[in-house]
C-alpha cells in the first residue's frame, strides 16, 4: 500500500492509503488512475479507486519510498476525485 497522508498529521489514529497490486498485464487499467511503480523488482499498480483510511497501528514497516513519483500519485488521486 501507499501511505498518502501528510506526516504533519501523524498524530491522527488513521492513515489515508491506496493499495498496490503486483500485475502481469494492464487489461483494465486507466493510465492516469492506475500508475505503475517498481518496488523491490516487482511492478506494482496503484488501485486508486480502493483508497481509504486504515488504523495507523496496522501499517507495517516501510519497504520503499515513492517520493520521486509524487506527481503520478497526486495525478491518480486527482483523477479519482475530480475526474481530470
NORVEN-V462693 format. One record per residue. N is the residue number from 0. RES is the residue in one small letter. PHI is phi in whole degrees, -180 to 180 (999 if undefined). OMEGA is omega in radians with two decimals (* if undefined). D_CENTER is the distance of its C-alpha to the mean C-alpha in Angstrom with 1 decimal. Layout:
n-><N:N>
res-><RES:RES>
phi-><PHI:PHI>
omega-><OMEGA:OMEGA>
d_center-><D_CENTER:D_CENTER>
This chain:
n-><0:1:2:3:4:5:6:7:8:9:10:11:12:13:14:15:16:17:18:19:20:21:22:23:24:25:26:27:28:29:30:31:32:33:34:35:36:37:38:39:40:41:42:43:44:45:46:47:48:49:50:51:52:53:54:55:56:57:58:59:60:61:62:63:64:65:66:67:68:69:70:71:72:73:74:75:76:77:78:79:80:81:82:83>
res-><x:x:x:x:x:x:x:x:x:x:x:x:x:x:x:x:x:x:x:x:x:x:x:x:x:x:x:x:x:x:x:x:x:x:x:x:x:x:x:x:x:x:x:x:x:x:x:x:x:x:x:x:x:x:x:x:x:x:x:x:x:x:x:x:x:x:x:x:x:x:x:x:x:x:x:x:x:x:x:x:x:x:x:x>
phi-><999:-106:-86:-99:-84:-61:-68:-65:-109:-68:-80:-74:-85:-128:-131:-86:-130:-130:-71:-120:-131:-71:-127:-123:-157:-119:-50:-106:-83:-110:-48:-71:-84:-127:-66:-105:-138:-100:-127:51:83:-110:-79:-120:-111:-77:-100:-58:-67:-101:-61:180:-91:-132:-61:-58:-67:-88:-84:-83:-75:-75:-108:-164:-118:-114:-57:-70:-104:-55:-61:-64:-66:-66:-63:-64:-65:-64:-61:-65:-82:-111:81:-123>
omega-><3.04:3.03:-3.04:-3.05:3.10:3.08:3.04:3.14:-3.08:3.12:3.09:-3.11:3.12:3.09:3.09:-3.05:3.05:-3.14:3.03:3.02:3.02:-3.09:2.99:3.01:-3.11:-3.06:-3.06:-3.07:2.98:-2.97:-3.08:-3.09:-3.03:3.13:3.12:3.09:3.05:-3.11:-3.12:3.07:-3.14:3.08:-3.10:3.09:3.09:-3.14:-2.95:-3.09:3.10:3.13:3.09:3.13:3.05:3.09:-3.13:-3.10:-3.12:3.13:3.12:-3.09:3.09:3.12:-3.14:3.00:3.08:-3.13:3.14:3.13:-3.11:-3.13:-3.13:3.14:3.14:3.09:3.12:3.12:3.10:3.10:3.13:-3.03:-3.02:-3.14:3.12:*>
d_center-><5.8:3.7:6.5:6.5:10.2:13.0:15.2:18.1:17.3:17.3:20.5:18.8:18.8:15.3:11.8:9.2:6.1:3.8:5.6:6.3:10.0:12.7:14.5:18.1:18.2:16.6:19.2:17.4:14.6:14.6:14.0:12.5:10.4:9.2:8.9:9.9:9.6:12.5:12.2:15.6:17.1:15.0:13.2:9.9:8.5:5.2:7.1:6.5:10.0:9.4:7.6:10.1:11.8:13.0:15.9:15.3:17.9:16.0:13.4:14.9:15.4:13.1:13.4:12.0:11.0:9.0:11.2:13.1:10.3:9.9:11.8:9.7:6.5:9.2:11.0:8.7:8.7:12.3:13.0:12.0:14.1:16.9:17.1:17.6>
